[in-house]
Amino acid sequence: MAKVNLDPDPKNLSVPPGDETPPAQPPGNAPGTGNANAGGRVVVVPAGAGTSSTVSAERKVDNLLRQLFRGPVPEKPAELREKLNQIIQPKKTDQKRVTEYEYSATNILNISPIVGQSVAQTSLSGRAQAARVDAEQRLNELRPMGAPADPESISALRSVTLGTYKRLVKELGEGGGPRNKRAARLFEALIGPDPQDPKKLHPDSLLGKIEKAFNLAGADVKSNEDNANLASFRIVRDNLFTVYKSWTGFKEEQKEDFGQRSAKFSRNLGVIAADVIDVESALDEAGHDATDRGNEIIDSDEAEAEKLSIGALLSWIREFASEEAPELVDTGGTIGFGAIIPTLTELEKFVGQLEAHVTKHVKNNENVITALDSLQKHLTEGLADAKAIAPPAKNP
């Protein structure tokens, strides 16, 4: 059973070997924990063989917190500590006060595709990861040939190259598809701009610098050890060029992929939930607190029974973006997107009415209007994406 430490002090971060990396830790000490809870807040993550989810433990922790907060995890440390104190209650274990929340997580050895990855991306990402793991071992064992090089410079070059390679592999595996501009910059850093021939590395690329620093270009092979050393570098180089060529072909395949389009929509839902928090914060600053929002009815042409308070509308949007819509996307496929459209249409209309109401009734409303504009924009984008993915309506 893995324990993901939520202690605010990063130095206390503890995850048993083999378990998932926990989410980023909030700074500062949570109030009311006391010395008895010196180990910090802990999320207990069982990862037994009987579990079957394809979602990583790290992502499950993040999703759990988002569900409990009914939206994005607060970014401000004080707000995060307050929320954690509300939802994670202490219990005694061996007479010690331990704060924990327990839930089931995936077996981390599961290698099923990440949500939002197409078959083509899963293949690309898997091959890139295998190439990186192989490159790490080979580059760590690579030795200079000929004149000795500066050990510190060589160590730094290895470190930067492997770090860049890791970022590239992570980018290629992003749910919803890699950000191709970022992937292009990482490939450029490793093997040069628009690379064509692996035998002609750009001199300013990281592999080009390794080739020069290690005296590998035109090296005089005098032993089997030299031969193996030079072959290792060429394998690293050629494998990376193969990944690059696969990525250039993949870019053309990803445009209409359902998994990536649905992942993009899901990310937009997270932005919508964050927009609601921004609207509430702006209303607080304008003097409209949660009580006011719960009592104040939005001006509209709706029937009296259909009218909403500001608080009811914002709560509806948050729950839709954080719970209802993600469930429909995960379980319903294209049909789920069809089911999302009516609600998104209605919410978009109500937000327009709320903006008109705020313009008329709320003083110092500039920040509120800005936040509502962002919310309206992302609802409109989400509606357009849902319509593009949903099955076409049948003619009566």
Secondary structure as GFF3:
##gff-version 3
##sequence-region A 1 396
A	DSSP	beta_strand	2	5	.	.	.	ID=ss1
A	DSSP	three_ten_helix	10	12	.	.	.	ID=ss2
A	DSSP	three_ten_helix	35	37	.	.	.	ID=ss3
A	DSSP	beta_strand	42	45	.	.	.	ID=ss4
A	DSSP	alpha_helix	57	69	.	.	.	ID=ss5
A	DSSP	alpha_helix	77	87	.	.	.	ID=ss6
A	DSSP	beta_strand	90	93	.	.	.	ID=ss7
A	DSSP	beta_strand	96	102	.	.	.	ID=ss8
A	DSSP	alpha_helix	119	141	.	.	.	ID=ss9
A	DSSP	alpha_helix	151	172	.	.	.	ID=ss10
A	DSSP	alpha_helix	180	191	.	.	.	ID=ss11
A	DSSP	alpha_helix	206	213	.	.	.	ID=ss12
A	DSSP	alpha_helix	224	253	.	.	.	ID=ss13
A	DSSP	alpha_helix	258	285	.	.	.	ID=ss14
A	DSSP	alpha_helix	290	295	.	.	.	ID=ss15
A	DSSP	three_ten_helix	304	306	.	.	.	ID=ss16
A	DSSP	alpha_helix	310	319	.	.	.	ID=ss17
A	DSSP	pi_helix	320	324	.	.	.	ID=ss18
A	DSSP	alpha_helix	325	361	.	.	.	ID=ss19
A	DSSP	alpha_helix	366	389	.	.	.	ID=ss20
###
